[in-house]
């Protein structure tokens, strides 16, 4: 393994550990962000469905 790969691996492990600790520390806010993201995805999917349905009805 070369030095760049080893450095990338170590940085990745550190970032993973820090991310998990911060997610655990701010768990309620993290859950709210996930729910908000799901809401945004559903809203965009609904908008796409409306546009697709409008285009299908128009033809």
C-alpha positions as CSV (number, residue, x, y, z in Angstrom):
1,X,0.0,0.0,0.0
2,X,1.4,3.4,-0.9
3,X,1.6,6.4,1.4
4,X,-1.3,8.2,-0.3
5,X,-3.6,5.2,0.2
6,X,-2.6,4.8,3.8
7,X,-3.2,8.5,4.5
8,X,-6.6,8.4,2.8
9,X,-7.6,5.3,4.8
10,X,-6.6,7.0,8.1
11,X,-8.4,10.2,7.2
12,X,-11.5,8.2,6.3
13,X,-11.5,6.3,9.5
14,X,-11.1,9.5,11.6
15,X,-13.9,11.3,9.6
16,X,-16.1,8.2,10.1
17,X,-15.5,8.2,13.9
18,X,-16.0,11.9,14.2
19,X,-19.2,11.8,12.1
20,X,-20.7,8.9,14.2
21,X,-19.9,10.7,17.5
22,X,-21.4,14.0,16.2
23,X,-24.5,12.1,14.9
24,X,-24.9,10.5,18.3
25,X,-24.4,13.8,20.2
26,X,-27.0,15.6,18.1
27,X,-29.3,12.6,17.5
28,X,-32.7,14.5,17.7
29,X,-31.5,17.2,15.2
30,X,-30.0,14.4,13.0
31,X,-33.4,12.6,12.9
32,X,-35.1,15.9,12.0
33,X,-32.7,16.4,9.1
34,X,-33.4,12.9,7.9
35,X,-37.1,13.4,8.1
36,X,-36.8,16.8,6.4
37,X,-34.8,15.1,3.6
38,X,-37.4,12.4,3.2
39,X,-40.1,15.2,3.0
40,X,-38.1,17.0,0.3
41,X,-37.7,13.8,-1.7
42,X,-41.4,13.1,-1.5
43,X,-42.3,16.7,-2.5
44,X,-40.0,16.5,-5.5
45,X,-41.5,13.1,-6.5
46,X,-45.0,14.5,-6.2
47,X,-44.1,17.5,-8.3
48,X,-42.6,15.1,-11.0
49,X,-45.8,13.1,-10.8
50,X,-48.0,16.1,-11.3
51,X,-45.9,17.3,-14.3
52,X,-45.9,13.8,-15.8
53,X,-49.6,13.4,-15.3
54,X,-50.3,16.8,-16.9
55,X,-48.1,16.0,-19.9
56,X,-49.9,12.6,-20.3
57,X,-53.4,14.2,-20.1
58,X,-52.4,16.9,-22.6
59,X,-51.6,14.4,-25.3
